Each structure stands twice: as C-alpha cells, then as structure tokens.
Amino acid sequence: MPTRTELGVWRSFLRAHARLTRVLEAELIAEQRLSLAAYDVLVQLAEAPRHRLRMTELADAVLLSRSGVTRLVDRLERAGLVLRERADGDGRGVVAVLTAQGVDRLRTAGGTHLTGVARHFGDVFDAAELERFGRSCAKLVDEGQV
C-alpha cells in the first residue's frame, strides 16, 4: 500500500499532468485549430523514418487505441496532412504518411506548442529542479521496462 505521502505526490503529479495538457491543448486549438493528439500524431510521423509509421506503431507511440488513432488519422487525411498507404511487402498492413502540407502545418503549430511548453513547464523550474525532475521521470520510464 502506498503511504499518505506517496498518494499525495501521485495525485499532485496527475493534477499537474492534466492541467498542463488542458492548457497546451487549449492553446493549440485556439491558435492552430489542432488538438494535442493530432499534433502528437504529426510529430511522431515527422520523427519516423521516411515520415511513415504502421498504424499499430502510431497508436502505440501516441498512446491512443487503434480505433482512436484510426479516427484521428481519418480527420488528418481529410485535412490533407496525412495519407494512408499499403505497407511495403505486406498487402494487409497500412501505414500513415506525413504529407508536405502536414510538415508545414506541424512547423507552424510547433511554434505555438513549444512556446507553451516553455511557458507552462520549463519556466516553472530552475535548472537544478528541472534536472532532478528529468531524472525522476526517467526512473519512472525505466521502471516500466520489462
């Protein structure tokens, strides 16, 4: 059982995460008409080799269900930011591919998002606090590796 302190810190972590994602999403929607999840899909595709990922890999990368990522990619495809193609050598697999328009949209939205990350997250900590927090988060990630 977690201690009272552990539960308090856990709840504080959850509230901080929820608040930050709400604020960052609100800024993206207001300034770019793009959800945080859509922005994340564009980022994942931009960072992938040849700007393409299998739909299952994309769902894992953005922490959405397969059906959730399918619906989101549908919307991004209609907007011309992403397209779907058959996976090389596998007639059953489908990949999402970032279009040139998607790259441009990501570049524009990135300014809004990264400014928000700096303002609402980075500017809250001094350098030593940020370093400690980064190490703490890395420990949480490493703990989840099985």
Phi, psi and omega in degrees: 000137177290151176284168177301319178296314179300316178296320179297316179293317178303312180296322177296318177299315180296317179296318179297315180298314181298316180297313182297316181293323177298314182294314181296321178292317180301320179293316179297317181293315182295317186267332187236352184054047182220129179286162177296322178295318178295318177301316180298318177300314180298319178297313181300318179291322179297326182274349182279152176303133181057019177059038183217144177217146170298149181301322179294321178294321179296317179299318178294320184293325183259003176060038173248159173292163178299320180291324178296317180289327177298314179296319180294316178295325174304311181294318180293326177293316178299328179278355178083012184270337184219151169226162179252143175221159173290143179292141178303127175073004181220101183296342182269332184281149179234137176244148171263136183234132177284128179273169176300320177297323177296320177298315179298316181296319178297318180300316179292312181294330179301324178299315178297310185295312184293326174297317178296318178300316179297313185291314187269348182234295185300318183288347181284334186252149166276174187300319182292318178297318180297319178298314179296317180296318178300317178295320179296316179295321178297322177297319178296319179294313182298325180297328182281352180280122179242000000 
